[in-house]
Amino acid sequence: MVSIVASHAYAQDSGPVPADGVYNMLVGTYTAGKSEGIYVYRFDTRTGAATRVSVAQTVNPSFLVVSRDRRFVYAVNELPGDNGPATQRGGISAFRFDAAQGQLTFLNKVSSDGNDPCYLSLSPDEKYLLTANYSVAADPGGSFAVFPLQGDGQVGTSVLTVHHEGGGPVKGRQDSSHVHSTVFSRDGQYLFTQDLGADKLYSYRYTPGDSHGPFTPTDWGYMQQKAGTGPRHLIFGADGKHAYLTSELAATVSTFDYHDGKLTQVQSLSLTDPGFKGAVGAAAIHMSPDGRFVYASNRGDANEIVIFSVDPANGRLKKIGHQSSLGKSPREFAIDPSGNWLIVGNQNSDTVYVFKRDQQTGLLDPTPKQHFELGSPVDFKLVSPS
């Protein structure tokens, strides 16, 4: 039953299954080097082959989100970065998407109301777009911002910006707040914002009709994580009863039980094996379409995808394998809607690899079926062309 529910939920995210098995694959990048912006490929789920269709020029679109009807694509413009002026704000860009032709058309751009926007999410009713402003600089510090969406797909200026305070013990990484993701619970009633700098998972009620604004803090406010772990990305299982978190600095994946807006941590597993001495950096986390496996990327000196099986009885994880990303800094990756392939971008190697998934074991074939070069590939979204 878990597999059926999970498959249904994830299929809806990508749209109807194409008759020929070919999806649009949008790739977000960093543009300081060889890249120009957002790339659109045709991705064939039968063969794992990717064919470039178009590119939309925009600065540092390092995270993307696609509207449910697949008519619009939203991208962060992650600025100013490590070396830019703290006075510079990042941006959010909106594009119209012709899914049949694989073409993006720029609509508008607004300030992200913070520095270094690195994540986007849509509210369950798609009235609002949210971004996590990581903020390398202590001033303005980490925040999340909320933007109304217009009927023509354009993004309005922010109606709410929430700044977090505090930091953690890891010098240079936790000197101030660093909000890294904004994630809604499956029931659509709560928002969780993961703060890498403060080691906290903040929680808010989604109250779109409230006169005080669309988000209000919960009575409990946040869930404290172990000092120095650096919580980064959170996902929910398809049934909404369990959640999984990567903590970047500790290179761990934690499991939570979820009930009525509250997360209860029940497990934490290391991404590395005992004795590993190199640098680490947990990043993305995704679940297979059938809900049976969880995958997480680990950068630093590890540069691999770590594979976990999910216990259908209680949501707990068991580490079952590792797979080298065959490059440096696998920041993000995606599992295609068919579940046949895992696509990973090596940000610092300018390469994308396509690994065959064994849907029964969850493991990846160590010899990728396809690979191609692309400047600083980061984020991947697969959507139906129809």
ABEGO torsion letter per residue (X at the ends): XAAAAAAAAAAAAAEBBBAAGBBBBBBBBBAABABAEBBBBBBBAAAGBBBBABBBBBBGBABBBBBAAGABBBBBBBOAEAABBAABBBBBBBBBBBAAAGBBBBABBBBAGBBGBABBBBBAAGABBBBBBAGABAOAEBBBBBBBBBAAGBBBBBABBBBBBEBBABBGAAABBBBABBBBBAAGABBBBBBAAAGBBBBBBBBAABAAEABBBBAAGBBBBBBGAGBABBBBBAAGABBBBBBAAAGBBBBBBBBGGBBBBABBBBABBBGBABBBBBBBBBBBAAGABBBBBBBEAAGBBBBBBBBAAAGBBBBABBBBAGBBGBABBBBBAAGABBBBBBAAAGBBBBBBBBAAAGBBBABBABBBBBBGBABBBBBBAX
